[in-house]
Amino acid sequence: MTRKPRKARIDSAAEAVAVMIKAARVIEPPAHSPLDDDALPFWDDIVEARAKAEWTGHDLSCASDLANAMAQLVTNRRTLRTEGEVLRNDKGTAYANPRVSVVHGLHVQIKAARQSLNIHGRAAGEARDVAGRRKAAKAIEAANPLEDEDLLARPAVFQ
């Protein structure tokens, strides 16, 4: 039985270089999964939740969907506060506002997407291990010489 290759150690030189290269890029929503106008602040928060080196193409598609769902949740919550949880029909009979179910469904969708993206508590492993890896990757990104004020010449790949 073949073993699954181990994940590279974040403190290795090769992994530090890989993190620096990926940290130099600007993470944009994928063209095939566009953001709604009101979802951009959520996108920024979602992308900040992980080191840039951790994002894959599929993850970015899921992140775009998550940002859109979060924006829809805010809109529906605001409307629900205005409408109220209980509505009345023409005859005065009270009934539950269907928007309550919409808000609940969006909460479920958001929770599942956060788990899928490993941006919740335990999805990526033990909290202390995840925090250590994430802290190291963020430190490498912060000290990235490729992010300077373009004082150094860089290959076209990084521009």
N, C-alpha and C positions, 0 to 999 in steps of 0.2 A: 504494500500500500504506500503510495507516495504521500509525502507530507506537504502540507500547505506552506508556501514560503512565509517566513516571518516578516512582519512589518519592520521596515528599517528604523533604527533607533534615531530619535529626533536629535540626539547630541552628536551624531556622526557627521563628519565633514561633508560627505556626499549628500546627506539629507538636508543639512544646513544650506548648501548651495541650491538644492531643489526648492526649498522653501523660499529663499531669496528671489529666485527666478519667478516663481509663481506670485510672490508678494508684489512684484513690480507691475503686475497687470491690474487693470481696472475691471472689476467684475460687473458686467452688465447683464440685464435679463436677456435670455435667448430670444432670437427673432421669432421663432416658432411658438413661443409662449409669452406673448406681450403682456405688459402690466397695464392695468386700468390707471387712469390719471391719479386717483386718490390712493393708490397702493405704493407709490414710490417711497414714502417714509417707512413703511413696513418692510419693504425690500431692503433698505439700508440697514435696518435693525437686524433683519434675518441674516444678511451676509456678514455683519459684524460678529455674529454669535460664534463663528468658527474662523479659524485661520484661513487665509486665502488659499493656502496650499492644499487644504482639505476638500475644496469644492470640485465636483466633477460636472460634466455636462448634464447628466440626468438629475443630479442634485439641484442644479440651477433651474431646471424646468419645474421641479417640485417646489422650490423656493418661490418661484413666480406664482404658482398656483396658491401657495400659502399666503403670500402677500395680498393677492386679490381677495382671498377668502377673509382675511383679517379686515380689509377695507370694507367689504360687504357687511361684515359683522358690525362694524362701527355705524354704518349707515342704517342698518336694520334695528340696532339697539336704540338709536336716536329716534327713529320713527315709532318704535314700540313705546318709548317713554311718552311720546306725544299722544298716540292712539290709546294707550292703556292696555292692560292684559285682558280685560273683559270688554267686549263690544255688545251692542244691542241691535237687533234687527228692526225692521219696520213695525213689528208688532210689540216691540219693547222687551222681547225675550233676550236674556243675556246668553252670550256664548263666548267661548275662549277665542281670543285673537289668534288667527292662524300664524301670525308673525312670530309668536312664541315658539312654535315648532321650527320655523326657519332659523331663528337665533340658536336654538338648541342644536339643530343640524350643522350649522356653521361651527359651533363650539366643538362638536365631535370631529368634523372634518379638520379643523385646525389642530386639535390634539393628535390626531392620526398623522398629519403631515409633519408635525414637530417630532414625533417618534420616528418617522421614516427618515427624517433628515439628521437624526441623532443630535438634536438641539434641546433635548429635555434631560432630566436628571440622570437616569441610569442607562440610557440606550447604548452609549459608547463604551461601557465598562464601568469599573469602579470609579467613583467620583474623584478620588485622589489621583488615580492614574490619568484620567481624562484631563483633570485640571493641570497636572504636571506637563503633559504633552502640549496642551493648548497654551499654557504659560510660556513654555520654551519656544513654540512656534511664533507666538505673538512677539516675544523678545527678539527673535531673529528678524521678524518682519520690521520691527521698530528700528533695529540697528542696520537695516539693509542699506548698503552703500549705493545700490542701484536706485534708491528713492531720493537721493540728494538733488540739489538744484541744478542738475545737468552739468556739473563741473567736469565730470569724467565722460570721455567718449564711450559710447556703448554700441554694441552690435544692433543692427536694425531690428532684430527680434524683440528687443526690449522697448522700442519706441512706440 
